[in-house]
């Protein structure tokens, strides 16, 4: 997997400044990562439940699913691509809004 450079001027142009772009991309990457974790757990859950029957087949199934997830694009790259293609909607918390505890 090669490393691609990112034009910071284009990245910065998606929000008010570079730091806001970084925050938006990082929060989107966390959302994507959480979704991937949930999907992985949902796919592994039936395999783990049947694990006592035949461990060699179950281990191979777990390995295949894990390899499939490793081949996917990393959440940070996907988040940056989404931001650059204007697929990310974001808003800032209003200063007058009270934080729910």
DSSP file (Angstrom, degrees, kcal/mol; ACC not computed):
  #  RESIDUE AA STRUCTURE BP1 BP2  ACC     N-H-->O    O-->H-N    N-H-->O    O-->H-N    TCO  KAPPA ALPHA  PHI   PSI    X-CA   Y-CA   Z-CA
    1    1 A X              0   0    0      0, 0.0     2,-0.2     0, 0.0     0, 0.0   0.000 360.0 360.0 360.0 121.0    0.0    0.0    0.0
    2    2 A X        -     0   0    0      1,-0.0     2,-0.5     0, 0.0     0, 0.0  -0.516 360.0-118.7 -88.8 155.7    1.6    3.2   -1.1
    3    3 A X        -     0   0    0     -2,-0.2     2,-0.4     0, 0.0    -1,-0.0  -0.804  26.5-154.3 -94.0 129.2    1.4    6.5    0.7
    4    4 A X        -     0   0    0     -2,-0.5     2,-0.2     1,-0.0     0, 0.0  -0.831  14.2-123.5-104.9 142.7   -0.3    9.3   -1.2
    5    5 A X        -     0   0    0     -2,-0.4     2,-0.5     1,-0.0    -1,-0.0  -0.484  20.1-141.9 -80.6 155.5    0.5   13.0   -0.6
    6    6 A X        -     0   0    0     -2,-0.2     2,-0.9     4,-0.0     3,-0.1  -0.976  13.4-127.5-122.2 127.5   -2.3   15.3    0.2
    7    7 A X     >  -     0   0    0     -2,-0.5     4,-2.3     1,-0.2     3,-0.3  -0.636  19.8-159.8 -74.0 109.0   -2.5   18.9   -1.1
    8    8 A X  H  > S+     0   0    0     -2,-0.9     4,-2.8     1,-0.2     5,-0.2   0.794  86.8  59.2 -65.3 -29.3   -3.0   20.8    2.2
    9    9 A X  H  > S+     0   0    0      2,-0.2     4,-1.5     1,-0.2    -1,-0.2   0.924 109.9  42.5 -65.6 -42.7   -4.4   23.9    0.4
   10   10 A X  H  4 S+     0   0    0     -3,-0.3     4,-0.5     2,-0.2    -2,-0.2   0.901 115.2  50.7 -67.6 -40.5   -7.3   21.8   -1.1
   11   11 A X  H >< S+     0   0    0     -4,-2.3     3,-1.0     1,-0.2     4,-0.3   0.908 111.7  47.6 -62.7 -42.7   -7.8   20.0    2.3
   12   12 A X  H >< S+     0   0    0     -4,-2.8     3,-1.4     1,-0.2    -1,-0.2   0.809 100.9  66.5 -68.6 -30.4   -7.9   23.3    4.1
   13   13 A X  T 3< S+     0   0    0     -4,-1.5    -1,-0.2     1,-0.3    -2,-0.2   0.644  86.4  70.9 -68.9 -13.4  -10.4   24.8    1.6
   14   14 A X  T <  S+     0   0    0     -3,-1.0    -1,-0.3    -4,-0.5     2,-0.2   0.704 113.1  14.2 -76.9 -19.4  -13.1   22.3    2.7
   15   15 A X  S <  S-     0   0    0     -3,-1.4     3,-0.1    -4,-0.3     4,-0.0  -0.690 100.8 -79.8-136.7-169.2  -13.5   24.1    6.0
   16   16 A X  S    S-     0   0    0     -2,-0.2     2,-0.3     1,-0.1    -4,-0.1   0.848 106.0  -8.1 -69.8 -34.0  -12.5   27.5    7.5
   17   17 A X  S  > S-     0   0    0     -6,-0.1     4,-1.8     1,-0.1     3,-0.2  -0.941  76.7 -92.2-154.5 175.9   -8.9   26.4    8.2
   18   18 A X  H  > S+     0   0    0     -2,-0.3     4,-2.1     1,-0.2     5,-0.1   0.864 119.1  54.6 -62.3 -39.8   -6.6   23.4    8.3
   19   19 A X  H  > S+     0   0    0      1,-0.2     4,-2.2     2,-0.2    -1,-0.2   0.878 107.0  50.3 -67.0 -37.9   -7.2   22.5   11.9
   20   20 A X  H  > S+     0   0    0      2,-0.2     4,-2.7     1,-0.2    -1,-0.2   0.898 109.1  52.6 -65.2 -39.7  -11.0   22.3   11.4
   21   21 A X  H  X S+     0   0    0     -4,-1.8     4,-2.6     1,-0.2    -2,-0.2   0.907 109.2  49.5 -60.8 -41.7  -10.4   20.0    8.4
   22   22 A X  H  X S+     0   0    0     -4,-2.1     4,-2.5     2,-0.2    -2,-0.2   0.916 112.0  47.7 -64.2 -43.5   -8.3   17.7   10.5
   23   23 A X  H  X S+     0   0    0     -4,-2.2     4,-2.4     2,-0.2     5,-0.2   0.923 113.1  47.9 -64.6 -44.3  -10.9   17.6   13.3
   24   24 A X  H  X S+     0   0    0     -4,-2.7     4,-2.1     1,-0.2    -2,-0.2   0.930 114.4  46.4 -62.8 -45.6  -13.8   16.9   10.8
   25   25 A X  H  X S+     0   0    0     -4,-2.6     4,-2.3    -5,-0.2    -1,-0.2   0.886 112.6  50.1 -65.2 -38.9  -11.8   14.2    9.1
   26   26 A X  H  X S+     0   0    0     -4,-2.5     4,-2.0     2,-0.2    -1,-0.2   0.892 110.7  48.6 -69.9 -37.7  -10.7   12.6   12.3
   27   27 A X  H  X S+     0   0    0     -4,-2.4     4,-1.9     2,-0.2    -1,-0.2   0.892 112.6  48.8 -67.8 -37.9  -14.3   12.5   13.7
   28   28 A X  H  X S+     0   0    0     -4,-2.1     4,-2.4    -5,-0.2    -2,-0.2   0.897 109.2  53.2 -66.3 -39.5  -15.5   11.0   10.5
   29   29 A X  H  X S+     0   0    0     -4,-2.3     4,-2.6     1,-0.2    -2,-0.2   0.888 107.7  51.1 -62.3 -39.3  -12.7    8.4   10.6
   30   30 A X  H  X S+     0   0    0     -4,-2.0     4,-2.5     2,-0.2    -1,-0.2   0.901 109.5  50.2 -64.8 -40.7  -13.8    7.4   14.1
   31   31 A X  H  X S+     0   0    0     -4,-1.9     4,-2.1     2,-0.2    -2,-0.2   0.921 112.5  46.9 -62.2 -43.8  -17.4    7.0   12.9
   32   32 A X  H  X S+     0   0    0     -4,-2.4     4,-2.2     2,-0.2    -2,-0.2   0.913 111.9  50.6 -64.3 -42.8  -16.2    4.8   10.1
   33   33 A X  H  X S+     0   0    0     -4,-2.6     4,-2.4     1,-0.2    -2,-0.2   0.900 109.6  50.5 -62.7 -41.9  -14.0    2.8   12.4
   34   34 A X  H  X S+     0   0    0     -4,-2.5     4,-2.2     1,-0.2    -1,-0.2   0.896 110.0  50.3 -63.3 -40.0  -16.9    2.2   14.8
   35   35 A X  H  X S+     0   0    0     -4,-2.1     4,-2.2     2,-0.2    -2,-0.2   0.890 110.2  50.2 -64.8 -39.0  -19.1    1.0   12.0
   36   36 A X  H  X S+     0   0    0     -4,-2.2     4,-2.7     2,-0.2    -2,-0.2   0.910 109.4  51.2 -65.6 -42.3  -16.4   -1.4   10.8
   37   37 A X  H  X S+     0   0    0     -4,-2.4     4,-2.5     2,-0.2    -2,-0.2   0.913 110.5  49.0 -60.3 -43.2  -16.0   -2.8   14.4
   38   38 A X  H  X S+     0   0    0     -4,-2.2     4,-2.3     2,-0.2    -1,-0.2   0.921 112.1  48.1 -63.3 -43.7  -19.8   -3.3   14.6
   39   39 A X  H  X S+     0   0    0     -4,-2.2     4,-2.1     2,-0.2    -2,-0.2   0.911 111.8  49.9 -63.4 -42.7  -19.9   -5.1   11.3
   40   40 A X  H  X S+     0   0    0     -4,-2.7     4,-2.2     1,-0.2    -2,-0.2   0.929 111.5  48.2 -61.6 -46.2  -16.9   -7.3   12.2
   41   41 A X  H  X S+     0   0    0     -4,-2.5     4,-1.8     1,-0.2    -1,-0.2   0.884 110.6  51.7 -62.9 -38.8  -18.5   -8.3   15.5
   42   42 A X  H  X S+     0   0    0     -4,-2.3     4,-0.6     1,-0.2    -1,-0.2   0.875 112.6  45.4 -65.4 -37.4  -21.8   -9.1   13.8
   43   43 A X  H  < S+     0   0    0     -4,-2.1     4,-0.4     1,-0.2    -2,-0.2   0.822 116.8  44.5 -76.3 -30.5  -20.1  -11.3   11.3
   44   44 A X  H  X S+     0   0    0     -4,-2.2     4,-2.6    -5,-0.2     5,-0.3   0.716  94.0  80.9 -84.3 -21.3  -18.0  -13.1   13.9
   45   45 A X  H  X S+     0   0    0     -4,-1.8     4,-2.1     1,-0.2    -1,-0.2   0.900  92.9  45.3 -56.2 -48.7  -20.8  -13.5   16.5
   46   46 A X  H  X S+     0   0    0     -4,-0.6     4,-1.3     1,-0.2    -1,-0.2   0.858 114.0  51.0 -65.1 -31.6  -22.3  -16.7   14.9
   47   47 A X  H  4 S+     0   0    0     -4,-0.4    -2,-0.2    -3,-0.2    -1,-0.2   0.913 110.5  47.5 -70.2 -42.2  -18.9  -18.2   14.4
   48   48 A X  H >< S+     0   0    0     -4,-2.6     3,-1.1     1,-0.2    -2,-0.2   0.865 108.4  56.0 -66.7 -35.9  -17.9  -17.6   18.0
   49   49 A X  H 3< S+     0   0    0     -4,-2.1     3,-0.3    -5,-0.3    -1,-0.2   0.831 113.5  40.3 -65.4 -31.9  -21.2  -19.1   19.2
   50   50 A X  T >X S+     0   0    0     -4,-1.3     3,-1.8    -3,-0.2     4,-0.5   0.248  81.5 116.0 -97.8  11.6  -20.6  -22.3   17.3
   51   51 A X  T <4  +     0   0    0     -3,-1.1    -1,-0.2     1,-0.3     7,-0.1   0.695  63.8  64.3 -59.5 -23.6  -16.9  -22.5   18.2
   52   52 A X  T 34 S+     0   0    0     -3,-0.3    -1,-0.3    -4,-0.2     3,-0.2   0.715  91.7  66.3 -76.2 -19.3  -17.1  -25.7   20.2
   53   53 A X  T <4 S-     0   0    0     -3,-1.8     2,-0.4     1,-0.2    -2,-0.1   0.996 121.8  -9.2 -68.0 -65.4  -18.2  -27.9   17.2
   54   54 A X     X  -     0   0    0     -4,-0.5     4,-2.0     1,-0.1     3,-0.3  -0.857  59.3-169.8-141.5 101.8  -15.1  -27.9   15.0
   55   55 A X  H  > S+     0   0    0     -2,-0.4     4,-2.7    -3,-0.2     5,-0.2   0.823  83.6  57.4 -64.3 -34.3  -12.3  -25.5   15.9
   56   56 A X  H  > S+     0   0    0      2,-0.2     4,-1.5     1,-0.2    -1,-0.2   0.900 110.6  42.9 -67.6 -39.2  -10.3  -25.9   12.7
   57   57 A X  H  > S+     0   0    0     -3,-0.3     4,-2.2     2,-0.2    -1,-0.2   0.912 115.5  49.7 -70.5 -41.9  -13.1  -24.8   10.4
   58   58 A X  H  X S+     0   0    0     -4,-2.0     4,-2.6     1,-0.2    -2,-0.2   0.895 108.9  51.7 -65.0 -40.0  -14.1  -22.0   12.8
   59   59 A X  H  X S+     0   0    0     -4,-2.7     4,-2.3     1,-0.2    -1,-0.2   0.889 109.9  49.9 -63.5 -37.9  -10.6  -20.7   12.9
   60   60 A X  H  X S+     0   0    0     -4,-1.5     4,-2.5     2,-0.2    -2,-0.2   0.897 110.4  50.2 -67.4 -39.8  -10.4  -20.7    9.1
   61   61 A X  H  X S+     0   0    0     -4,-2.2     4,-2.3     2,-0.2    -2,-0.2   0.920 111.3  48.4 -63.6 -43.4  -13.7  -18.8    8.9
   62   62 A X  H  X S+     0   0    0     -4,-2.6     4,-2.6     1,-0.2    -2,-0.2   0.914 111.6  50.6 -60.8 -42.7  -12.4  -16.2   11.4
   63   63 A X  H  X S+     0   0    0     -4,-2.3     4,-2.6     2,-0.2    -2,-0.2   0.915 109.4  50.3 -62.9 -43.8   -9.2  -15.8    9.5
   64   64 A X  H  X S+     0   0    0     -4,-2.5     4,-2.0     1,-0.2    -1,-0.2   0.911 112.5  46.5 -62.3 -42.7  -11.1  -15.3    6.2
   65   65 A X  H  X S+     0   0    0     -4,-2.3     4,-2.0     2,-0.2    -1,-0.2   0.918 112.7  50.1 -66.1 -42.4  -13.3  -12.6    7.7
   66   66 A X  H  X S+     0   0    0     -4,-2.6     4,-1.9     1,-0.2    -2,-0.2   0.902 110.4  49.7 -62.6 -41.6  -10.3  -10.9    9.3
   67   67 A X  H  X S+     0   0    0     -4,-2.6     4,-1.4     1,-0.2    -1,-0.2   0.880 107.8  54.4 -65.5 -37.3   -8.3  -10.9    6.1
   68   68 A X  H  < S+     0   0    0     -4,-2.0     4,-0.5     1,-0.2    -1,-0.2   0.909 110.3  46.2 -61.4 -41.9  -11.3   -9.4    4.2
   69   69 A X  H >< S+     0   0    0     -4,-2.0     3,-0.7     1,-0.2    -1,-0.2   0.830 108.2  56.4 -71.6 -31.4  -11.4   -6.6    6.7
   70   70 A X  H 3< S+     0   0    0     -4,-1.9    -1,-0.2     1,-0.2    -2,-0.2   0.803 101.3  57.9 -69.4 -27.9   -7.7   -6.0    6.5
   71   71 A X  T 3< S+     0   0    0     -4,-1.4    -1,-0.2    -3,-0.2    -2,-0.2   0.658  88.1  99.9 -76.6 -15.3   -7.9   -5.5    2.7
   72   72 A X  S <  S-     0   0    0     -3,-0.7     2,-0.1    -4,-0.5     3,-0.1  -0.229  88.7 -89.5 -68.7 160.4  -10.4   -2.6    3.1
   73   73 A X        -     0   0    0      1,-0.1    -1,-0.1     2,-0.1    -2,-0.1  -0.439  51.0-101.2 -67.5 143.3   -9.3    1.0    2.9
   74   74 A X     >  -     0   0    0      1,-0.1     4,-2.4    -2,-0.1     3,-0.3  -0.346  26.8-119.3 -67.0 146.4   -8.2    2.4    6.2
   75   75 A X  H  > S+     0   0    0      1,-0.2     4,-2.5     2,-0.2     5,-0.2   0.842 111.9  54.2 -57.8 -35.7  -10.8    4.6    8.0
   76   76 A X  H  > S+     0   0    0      2,-0.2     4,-2.3     1,-0.2    -1,-0.2   0.914 110.0  46.3 -66.8 -40.8   -8.6    7.7    7.9
   77   77 A X  H  > S+     0   0    0     -3,-0.3     4,-2.5     2,-0.2    -2,-0.2   0.927 113.7  48.8 -65.7 -44.1   -8.1    7.5    4.2
   78   78 A X  H  X S+     0   0    0     -4,-2.4     4,-2.4     1,-0.2    -2,-0.2   0.894 111.4  50.2 -62.8 -40.1  -11.8    6.9    3.6
   79   79 A X  H  X S+     0   0    0     -4,-2.5     4,-2.4    -5,-0.2    -1,-0.2   0.911 110.9  48.1 -65.9 -42.6  -12.6    9.9    5.8
   80   80 A X  H  X S+     0   0    0     -4,-2.3     4,-2.6     2,-0.2    -2,-0.2   0.917 112.0  50.0 -64.2 -42.3  -10.2   12.2    4.0
   81   81 A X  H  X S+     0   0    0     -4,-2.5     4,-1.7     2,-0.2    -2,-0.2   0.914 110.6  50.0 -61.4 -42.8  -11.6   11.1    0.6
   82   82 A X  H  <>S+     0   0    0     -4,-2.4     5,-3.1     1,-0.2     6,-0.5   0.911 112.1  47.7 -62.1 -42.3  -15.1   11.7    1.8
   83   83 A X  H ><5S+     0   0    0     -4,-2.4     3,-1.4     1,-0.2    -2,-0.2   0.919 111.4  49.8 -64.8 -43.4  -14.2   15.2    3.0
   84   84 A X  H 3<5S+     0   0    0     -4,-2.6    -1,-0.2     1,-0.3    -2,-0.2   0.799 111.8  48.8 -67.0 -27.9  -12.4   16.0   -0.2
   85   85 A X  T 3<5S-     0   0    0     -4,-1.7    -1,-0.3    -5,-0.2    -2,-0.2   0.243 115.2-115.9 -95.1  12.6  -15.4   14.9   -2.3
   86   86 A X  T < 5S+     0   0    0     -3,-1.4    -3,-0.2     1,-0.1    -2,-0.1   0.842  77.7 129.0  56.6  38.9  -17.8   16.9   -0.1
   87   87 A X      < +     0   0    0     -5,-3.1     2,-0.5    -6,-0.2    -4,-0.2   0.362  48.2  87.3 -99.3   2.9  -19.6   13.9    1.2
   88   88 A X        -     0   0    0     -6,-0.5     2,-0.5    -5,-0.2   -63,-0.0  -0.909  59.2-162.6-109.4 124.3  -19.2   14.9    4.8
   89   89 A X        +     0   0    0     -2,-0.5     2,-0.3     2,-0.0    -2,-0.0  -0.896  21.3 167.0-100.7 133.3  -21.8   17.1    6.5
   90   90 A X        -     0   0    0     -2,-0.5     2,-0.3     2,-0.0   -66,-0.0  -0.971  16.9-173.8-143.3 157.1  -20.6   18.8    9.7
   91   91 A X        -     0   0    0     -2,-0.3     2,-0.3     3,-0.0    -2,-0.0  -0.982  24.7-119.6-147.1 155.0  -21.7   21.5   12.0
   92   92 A X        -     0   0    0     -2,-0.3     2,-0.2     1,-0.1     3,-0.0  -0.719  36.6-100.9 -96.6 147.3  -20.2   23.1   15.0
   93   93 A X        -     0   0    0     -2,-0.3     2,-0.2     1,-0.1    -1,-0.1  -0.464  40.4-116.1 -66.5 131.7  -21.8   23.1   18.4
   94   94 A X    >   -     0   0    0     -2,-0.2     3,-1.1     1,-0.1    -1,-0.1  -0.482  14.8-132.1 -69.6 137.6  -23.5   26.3   19.1
   95   95 A X  T 3  S+     0   0    0      1,-0.3    -1,-0.1    -2,-0.2    -2,-0.1   0.776 106.0  55.3 -62.7 -26.7  -21.9   28.2   22.1
   96   96 A X  T 3  S+     0   0    0      2,-0.1    -1,-0.3     0, 0.0     2,-0.2   0.652  85.4 100.0 -83.0 -15.2  -25.4   28.7   23.6
   97   97 A X  S <  S-     0   0    0     -3,-1.1     2,-0.4     1,-0.1    -4,-0.0  -0.488  72.8-131.0 -70.9 138.0  -26.3   25.1   23.6
   98   98 A X        -     0   0    0     -2,-0.2     2,-0.3     1,-0.0    -2,-0.1  -0.729  22.7-114.5 -89.9 141.1  -26.0   23.3   26.9
   99   99 A X        -     0   0    0     -2,-0.4     2,-0.5     1,-0.1    -1,-0.0  -0.560  25.9-127.0 -75.7 132.5  -24.1   20.1   26.9
  100  100 A X              0   0    0     -2,-0.3    -1,-0.1     1,-0.1     0, 0.0  -0.683 360.0 360.0 -81.5 127.7  -26.3   17.1   27.8
  101  101 A X              0   0    0     -2,-0.5    -1,-0.1     0, 0.0    -2,-0.0   0.399 360.0 360.0-108.4 360.0  -24.7   15.1   30.7
